[in-house]
Amino acid sequence: MTDTVISSANREVRIGFEQPFVIIGERINPTGRKILAEEMKQGDYTRVEQDALAQVAAGARMLDVNAGIPLADEPRILAECIRLVQSITDVPLSIDSSIVAALEAGLEAYQGKPLLNSVTGEEERLEAVLPLVAKYKCAVVAISNDEAGISENPDERFEVARKIVQRAADHGVHYSDIVVDPLVMPVGAVNSAGRQVLHLVKRLREELKVNTTCGASNFSFGIPNRKGMDGHFLSMIIGAGMTSAITNPLHEDVMQGVMAADVVMGHDRNCARWLKKYRQPADASGTAAAGRAGRAGRRRRRA
């Protein structure tokens, strides 16, 4: 089965069909965060550092780093953020930008083998990004849209992914270094969005044999209780074969859904991670606190 290997200077993460699901922390991104954007623009990375450490502590195994700030020097800011994050944590990073010069600046600053985010099926983007992937021997997120935009037909999105995989091969990039984003549509606007992406992820796994990722919160955009919806969505999409997602590990509902799916898929051996997080600790006498609470509750009900 396909494994995509991402690394920092001294840690390796494998994204794969038989591996635990990989959460890529999304918080280091100024989009929609005015305070963070202004701080980054001024060279103040205090919040970036805080977000990096908090996400890793919450269970993120990789971090996405984005510096997309209008009218700012994005290549410089992105490179500085990457150096900072790599100095305080050893998790691998996803280098995220729509600007090719920023991607290359991030690659030059990076220690290890990053995930480059991203390439699309657009000819101009293919010819600009794939040579970087080959040159720096990194992995890349392949987003399933092209000049025609984002198709609501999942089979058309599959063909865009196939095209990217084929073109990457022309540059010497193996399909194991391609992580396809099938583009999750908001279910509040497209009622069939869930069925579409389940169908597409299965095809990507079985036919192209590529790993997959997504911006998980796109699914719940515009509807209430988004965290709960995202947690259930991720559980189901993991069952269909998705192997990673860019999301917020600080949301307990999201992390619980992912951890439960890992148990169901047999990727949490002996339920070790689940038990470590959720098993009630014993007190000094060896009696679980939960047991005491349960007995107390029964006594109150009898009274």
Salt bridges, closest charged atoms under 4 A:
ASP3 OD2 - ARG14 NH1 3.41
GLU12 OE2 - ARG14 NE 3.24
GLU18 OE2 - ARG205 NH2 3.90
GLU18 OE1 - HIS267 NE2 3.78
GLU39 OE2 - ARG47 NH2 2.88
ASP51 OD1 - ARG27 NH2 3.99
ASP51 OD2 - ARG33 NH1 2.95
ASP73 OD2 - ARG76 NE 3.56
GLU80 OE1 - ARG76 NH1 3.07
ASP90 OD1 - ARG11 NH2 3.02
GLU104 OE2 - LYS135 NZ 3.33
GLU123 OE2 - LYS163 NZ 3.24
GLU123 OE2 - ARG167 NH1 2.80
GLU127 OE2 - ARG167 NH2 2.55
ASP155 OD1 - HIS199 NE2 2.93
ASP155 OD1 - ARG203 NH1 2.85
GLU159 OE1 - ARG162 NE 3.07
ASP177 OD1 - LYS113 NZ 2.71
GLU207 OE2 - ARG203 NE 2.80
GLU252 OE1 - LYS277 NZ 3.86
ASP262 OD2 - ARG273 NH2 3.16
ASP268 OD1 - ARG273 NH1 3.96
ASP283 OD2 - ARG292 NH1 2.51
